[in-house]
Amino acid sequence: MMDAVVPATPPPDDPTGTPFTNRAIPIEALPRLDDDAFDSVDPRYLRGWLIVFGVGVVATVLTGVIVAALVEVPAVPLVIAAGVIALLAVTSAYTVVETRRLGYQLREHDVSLRSGVINHRVATIPFARVQHVTVSRSAFERMLGLATVQVNSAGPDIAIPGLDADHADRIKQLVTERAGIDDERTGAAGPGDDPFASPPRPNSAGTGTESLESPQIGR
Amino acid sequence: MIDLAAPQRQSVLAIVFLAVRLIRRLGFTQLALVAFFVIRGAADGRLVLLVTAAAILLGAASTLAWWRYTFRLVGDELVVTKGVVRVERLTIPFDRIQSVSIDQELLHRLTGLVKVMVDTAGSSAAEFTIDAVERPVAEELQRQTLTAGAGRATPRLGSDADGPTAESLGHVVFRHDSQRLLLAALTSPPWTALVVLGPIVAFGSQFGGSVPSIDPGPFRWWWIPILATAFLLLSLVLNLASVLLQHWDLTLRSEPSVLRRTSGLLSRTSRASSPRRVQATSTSQNPLQHRAGLRTVALSSIGDGDLTLIGCDDAQVDVVHRLAGSAPPSLLMLDRRVERDEVWLAVRNASIVAGLISLAAWFAIGWWSLLVLLVVPWRWMTSARHVRTFRWSLDEQFATRSHVIMRFTNQASLHKANGVRITQSIFERRRGLGRVHLDTAAGTVAVGMIPIDDARTVRDVVLHAAETSRRDWM
C-alpha cells in the first residue's frame, strides 16, 4: 500500500482569499472509488442480445437444412452451419460475461465505467472535465427501449450502453448539471477577482460563445 | 501598433494558395484524368478552350475567395469571414485558441510573407489557416490572441499610443547556436538515412531497367565495414541537413503567458502556445545524446500546438519545464518501482510469438529459423533492465522515467487529468497487479505492473486533485 499523502488543496495561489493552510491529508481519508459498487446495465440489454443470437441460430439451422436438401453433398452446408452455430454460442457466452461485468458508477464529482472480460478496465472522468454528453439510440436499442450515454472529455470518453431510455436522459441531465457546477467550483475565480486568472471556462471545447451560466453540454 | 480591430485581408499572393486548395477540393485524380485527355486530344481546339475557361474560372473563384476572406479581432474574439457561395462567419473566443503557429515556406520566404495556423481544442487539425499575410500582422495576431486567451492584461486593441513594451516583447529563454545544432545533428538517430535508404534497398531492383546495374560479384566480408561506414557517413550528412533545415536558429522566447518557438533555414516556422495549455511534458535521450549532455524536450498541448525542442542541456530542460508549469525532471523524486513479474510476462510472450514464427519459418528456411528465438534472451535482457531502471512518482505530478537504451521521462500535473483508467490483464489479475493511466487532453502517463491497491490509490489521488484543484487545466 502506498504511503503517499495527498498534496494539500486549495493551492497557495487560491484566488478566493481562503486562509492558506497546508495540512497533510492522510491517504486513507480520500474518498475511494469502490470497485464493487457499480450499477449494472438494464437486463433487457442482455436479453436483447440473446434473442439476436437465438434468431441467428434458428436462421442458420433453417438455412443449413434447406441448402443441405438442395445440394448433392449435404454434409458441407451442415458442417458450415454447425461452425456458425458454435461461433454464435461462443459469442453469446462472451456477451453474457461482458454484460455482467459492464457497470457504471455515478458519484458527486465523477462518472466511472467498468468493462472488459479478458482485460478488465475501470475508467473515470471527473465532471469538471466533461466537454459534452450525448444520448444515442440505435434501432436495436429503440426496439428494447434502451439508450447509450456517451460522456466526452478532451481526453478519454466513456460510453455506457444498455440503459433504460428515461434513466439515460436522467444521467445525461445529472452529468450536465454536475459538470456545470464542478466547472464553476474548480474553475478560476474569474478575471474580476484575479487579474491573472483566465476568463470562466465554457464546457464545450469547440468554438462559439457559450458561457458557464448556460452550459451547452448535452445535445 | 497594427489595428486588428479593422477587417484584415490576406496578401494577394494568397490567391495562389486558395487556387491550390480549390484544386485539392476538386480532386487530383479527376484533374489528372482531364490532363490526360487534354494531352491526348491536344489538337482538339474545343478541349483547349474548355481548359482555358476552367483556368479562368479557377482564377476568378480564387480571387473572389481571397476578397471575401477577412479576419479581425472583436473584443475577446477572433472573427473570420469567408466563403464565396455560402458566406461563413467563424467566431473563436481567445480562450479557446490553443496555439497560433506562423510558418514561412519557401514561396513565403521569397515574398516576405508568412502563413498563420490557428488551432483550437475543438479540432485535431488547425481550425483555419491564413495562407499569406505580412509578418507584423501575423505576429500581432499571435500576440493578442494568446496573451488575452491566457487571461493576462492585454493592450487595448487598436491602441497605437503605447507601442510594444519590453514585457510584451518577452525575452529569449535560449537560442541554439550552430555548434549546438551540429552536436544535436551528430547525436541524432539515423532515421533520415533509413527513410531515404529504406525504399532504395527495398525497391531498388524495380528500377533495374533504368538504373545502370553494377555486378557485385561474390560476397566479401570486408563489404560489411565499408557499407556500415558509408551508411554512417550518409546518415550524418542527412541528419546535418535535416537538423539545419528544420532547427536553424532554434529560439525559445517567453512572452507574457506565451512560449514561442521559432526555427528553420529555408522555411521559417514560429509556433506559440500558452504554458497553461501544456498538458504533459516528456524528454528523450539516446546514448550519444546522453554522452553529449543533450535531450529533446516535448511539450504536449491540445490540438496541433506541441512544442519540440531538440539539443537542450539539463539547465535548459529544467527552465522549459518551469516555464510550462511543470516540475523540472532533475527535481522529481522518482522513487517507486514496478514489480519484477514484468520480466516473466515479457519472456513468456516473446517465447510464444518467437516459437510460432520460428515453427512457421522452419518450413521455408530450415534450421536458420531458430535464429528467431534469439529474441527471447533479448526480451529478457531489455525487460529486466526496464524493471531495474523504471521509476515513477506521485506528488503534484504523475511522473515516470525509463531507461533501456533510450532514456525517457514523462510527466503530467494531476490537475490536468481528464480521466483515469485502471486496466488489468489476466496475467496482472492473477498476481494482484494493475496498470494505471492518467489521461490528459494531450497524452497519457501510464504505469503498469504495480500492486492493484497502489493503482487504485493513484486513481483516487489523481481524481481528488482534478476535482478539487482551482488551477486552470486548459
Chai-1 contact restraints between the chains, C-beta under 6 A:
chainA,res_idxA,chainB,res_idxB,connection_type,confidence,min_distance_angstrom,max_distance_angstrom,comment,restraint_id
A,M1,B,D453,contact,1.0,0.0,6.0,A-B,restraint_1
A,M2,B,D454,contact,1.0,0.0,6.0,A-B,restraint_2
A,M2,B,T457,contact,1.0,0.0,6.0,A-B,restraint_3
A,A4,B,L394,contact,1.0,0.0,6.0,A-B,restraint_4
A,V6,B,V461,contact,1.0,0.0,6.0,A-B,restraint_5
A,V6,B,H464,contact,1.0,0.0,6.0,A-B,restraint_6
A,P7,B,E396,contact,1.0,0.0,6.0,A-B,restraint_7
A,T9,B,T468,contact,1.0,0.0,6.0,A-B,restraint_8
A,P10,B,R470,contact,1.0,0.0,6.0,A-B,restraint_9
A,L30,B,D460,contact,1.0,0.0,6.0,A-B,restraint_10
A,L30,B,H464,contact,1.0,0.0,6.0,A-B,restraint_11
A,R32,B,D460,contact,1.0,0.0,6.0,A-B,restraint_12
A,H109,B,E467,contact,1.0,0.0,6.0,A-B,restraint_13
A,D110,B,L463,contact,1.0,0.0,6.0,A-B,restraint_14
A,N119,B,T423,contact,1.0,0.0,6.0,A-B,restraint_15
A,N119,B,S425,contact,1.0,0.0,6.0,A-B,restraint_16
A,H120,B,Q424,contact,1.0,0.0,6.0,A-B,restraint_17
A,R121,B,T423,contact,1.0,0.0,6.0,A-B,restraint_18
A,V122,B,I422,contact,1.0,0.0,6.0,A-B,restraint_19
A,A123,B,R421,contact,1.0,0.0,6.0,A-B,restraint_20
A,T124,B,V420,contact,1.0,0.0,6.0,A-B,restraint_21
A,I125,B,G419,contact,1.0,0.0,6.0,A-B,restraint_22
A,P126,B,A466,contact,1.0,0.0,6.0,A-B,restraint_23
A,P126,B,E467,contact,1.0,0.0,6.0,A-B,restraint_24
A,R129,B,N418,contact,1.0,0.0,6.0,A-B,restraint_25
A,S153,B,N418,contact,1.0,0.0,6.0,A-B,restraint_26
A,S153,B,G419,contact,1.0,0.0,6.0,A-B,restraint_27
A,A154,B,A121,contact,1.0,0.0,6.0,A-B,restraint_28
A,A154,B,N418,contact,1.0,0.0,6.0,A-B,restraint_29
A,A154,B,A441,contact,1.0,0.0,6.0,A-B,restraint_30
A,G155,B,N418,contact,1.0,0.0,6.0,A-B,restraint_31
A,G155,B,G419,contact,1.0,0.0,6.0,A-B,restraint_32
A,G155,B,D439,contact,1.0,0.0,6.0,A-B,restraint_33
A,G155,B,T440,contact,1.0,0.0,6.0,A-B,restraint_34
A,G155,B,A441,contact,1.0,0.0,6.0,A-B,restraint_35
A,P156,B,G419,contact,1.0,0.0,6.0,A-B,restraint_36
A,P156,B,D439,contact,1.0,0.0,6.0,A-B,restraint_37
A,T186,B,R470,contact,1.0,0.0,6.0,A-B,restraint_38
A,A188,B,D472,contact,1.0,0.0,6.0,A-B,restraint_39
A,A197,B,G151,contact,1.0,0.0,6.0,A-B,restraint_40
A,S198,B,D95,contact,1.0,0.0,6.0,A-B,restraint_41
A,S198,B,G151,contact,1.0,0.0,6.0,A-B,restraint_42
A,S198,B,D472,contact,1.0,0.0,6.0,A-B,restraint_43
A,P199,B,D95,contact,1.0,0.0,6.0,A-B,restraint_44
A,A205,B,A121,contact,1.0,0.0,6.0,A-B,restraint_45
A,A205,B,G122,contact,1.0,0.0,6.0,A-B,restraint_46
A,G206,B,G122,contact,1.0,0.0,6.0,A-B,restraint_47
A,T207,B,I92,contact,1.0,0.0,6.0,A-B,restraint_48
A,T207,B,R96,contact,1.0,0.0,6.0,A-B,restraint_49
A,T207,B,T120,contact,1.0,0.0,6.0,A-B,restraint_50
A,T207,B,G122,contact,1.0,0.0,6.0,A-B,restraint_51
